[in-house]
């Protein structure tokens, strides 16, 4: 819990595995979260201890899980205006209300998302009202574009400019048409670049089963794109010995 004598947390991490949910906070920006390992080095160093870990397995409904997550976030006493970086990792498919949980974190500029959290996060970002706030470069007039109300629940991470995605298969996603995630992701990036609000200027891609042509598509839209150079998705499953290293991202 934050007090007046301690600096506010600037980065929040939420990781959900098979049995528990883990929260972690940093009071200085953890730049290592946005690093990419060398091509011959599988993953970065293991996770440090978590600030809060709670048993999650017996909460058998989405509503109960959402309430637990909301209660923990409230209990951490974070200054949401100070949290500029966020990491969200799902080892298993987890249905959460993204806007209900993170909608107040409007100051987030840097986001790491991994595993089963990637596809639902991309879908949520696609729901942002990009067309309502076109970039001035796309307008035929010289009128200044309207700026959205920070409390507008339609927006998720309106100040996002640096995004890292990892440990998911972009080109063959389960339960979706082939390349669904890749196609939707590129469309979201295009919409964001044409918007006066969200401006994703940097993208980092790690262990996503993409190829060079896909990376070139990303570079067509995003000014700075970094890639770990891996063509094959690792497909590490829950319970594998290397799983903790994977989630270090």
Secondary structure by P-SEA (a helix, b strand, c coil): ccccccccccbbbbbbcccbbbbbbbcccccccccccccccccccccccccccccccccccaaaaaaaaaaaaaaaccccccccbbbbbbcccccccccccccccccccbbbbcccccaaaaaaaaaccccccccccccccccccccccccccccccccccbbbbcccccccccccccaaaaaaaaaaaaaaaacccccccbbbbccccccaaaaaaaaacccbbbbcccccccccccccccccccccc
